[in-house]
Amino acid sequence: MSRVYNFSAGPATLPVEVLEKAQKDLVDYQGNGVSVMEMSHRSSEYMAIFEGAKENLRKLMSVPDNYEILFLHGGASSQFAMVPLNLFSAKKKADYINTGAWSKKAIAEAKRYGTVNVVASSEDKTFNYIPKTTSDMFDADADYVHITTNNTIYGTTFPSLPEVGNVPLVGDMSSNILSQDYDVSKFGIIYAGAQKNIGPAGVAIVIVRKDLIGNALDITPTMFNYKIHADNGSMFNTPPSYAVYVAGLVFEWLLERGGVAAMQKINEEKAGMLYGFLDNSSLFNGTAEVNSRSTMNVPFVTGSDDLDAKFIKEATAKGLKTLKGHRSVGGMRASIYNAMPVEGVKALVDFMKEFELNNK
Ligand SMILES: Cc1ncc(COP(=O)(O)O)c(C=O)c1O
């Protein structure tokens, strides 16, 4: 087996134990004579996989009983439309905090259906920080407030959740779900594409407070209505069955390792190693403001495009892959999700030290 350390932002590295388990059961799932991919989604074997995944996610995030967990198609991007279509009342107005390209896409989509008030933005500094907000900045009469908890491209995370009073808080948690403890009851909706910290692309997770279900705008397509999916246990149509199965294996893997709190400790250790090096480096600089730093995505630069390119090339040759920054910002980015082992970050830091010495 020759695995590299894969720092991709998504689809991202998966735990090797999960891949091996899936491989073992690929052709014949536990004596059923068929692959999970080939099973009817309504068979008792598949229902056990699906409900088990849902229950384990509930356990991992301590999701209260008054929240539905949905496994949907369409990625996080479909939620950019589903959220306003399902939460807009007759007022049709929402507050958004703009912390990056994904927030902007969510804002653009909500604007198609109602009024968006951008309460705060960090666009003035290429989104390298999380803007501070106070409760009086939010409209108490808004249908919801939307934030992107972790900004994959710029490597920023909300250090604490904004105070939004009784207005439902909606969080796009695509790139830091299950990486740190969140109090789900502080949110009206949490959503995430799976392909960073959960499993393969193809399934999006939506955790939605039950009282927010059932009020979709009349124009809402059937497939975009939370009530349809909640009433049908996420099986209104064929669910992304194999992606949910692998996500379920990741949930088991997380539970075996002590759950989210244990992962958070390891994530802080990994990120601490990398930021610790960056803060003392004479060549590399982290680009996110210290108070807004993400433990999941760590962007950094040398200050020279040529050196950045040389670094990426040499790192790739050493088995440290996909370190190129997002095409919109350049430089480097190490995505160090739950499945990235501590050894992977150590190997990266060791190589950065070596590169720094050789390129003074
Ligand atoms: C924070 C965030 N939101 C949304 C998306 C879009 O997710 P999807 O490709 O599942 O639509 C991404 C993808 O990278 C992301 O990082």
The ligand as an SDF file (V2000), in Angstrom:
LIG
                    3D

 16 16  0  0  0  0  0  0  0  0999 V2000
  -17.8500   26.1630    3.4120 C   0  0  0  0  0  0  0  0  0  0  0  0
  -18.3570   25.5270    2.1650 C   0  0  0  0  0  0  0  0  0  0  0  0
  -19.6580   25.6430    1.8320 N   0  0  0  0  0  0  0  0  0  0  0  0
  -20.1650   25.0870    0.7270 C   0  0  0  0  0  0  0  0  0  0  0  0
  -19.3790   24.3650   -0.1440 C   0  0  0  0  0  0  0  0  0  0  0  0
  -19.9880   23.7540   -1.3770 C   0  0  0  0  0  0  0  0  0  0  0  0
  -20.2020   22.4320   -1.1360 O   0  0  0  0  0  0  0  0  0  0  0  0
  -20.7760   21.4400   -2.2810 P   0  0  0  0  0  0  0  0  0  0  0  0
  -19.7000   21.2660   -3.2680 O   0  0  0  0  0  0  0  0  0  0  0  0
  -21.1080   20.2070   -1.4870 O   0  0  0  0  0  0  0  0  0  0  0  0
  -21.9870   22.0800   -2.8530 O   0  0  0  0  0  0  0  0  0  0  0  0
  -18.0210   24.2020    0.1550 C   0  0  0  0  0  0  0  0  0  0  0  0
  -17.1800   23.3930   -0.7630 C   0  0  0  0  0  0  0  0  0  0  0  0
  -15.9930   23.4060   -0.7930 O   0  0  0  0  0  0  0  0  0  0  0  0
  -17.5010   24.7960    1.3260 C   0  0  0  0  0  0  0  0  0  0  0  0
  -16.2060   24.6850    1.6270 O   0  0  0  0  0  0  0  0  0  0  0  0
  1  2  1  0
  2  3  1  0
  2 15  2  0
  3  4  2  0
  4  5  1  0
  5  6  1  0
  5 12  2  0
  6  7  1  0
  7  8  1  0
  8  9  2  0
  8 10  1  0
  8 11  1  0
 12 13  1  0
 12 15  1  0
 13 14  2  0
 15 16  1  0
M  END
$$$$
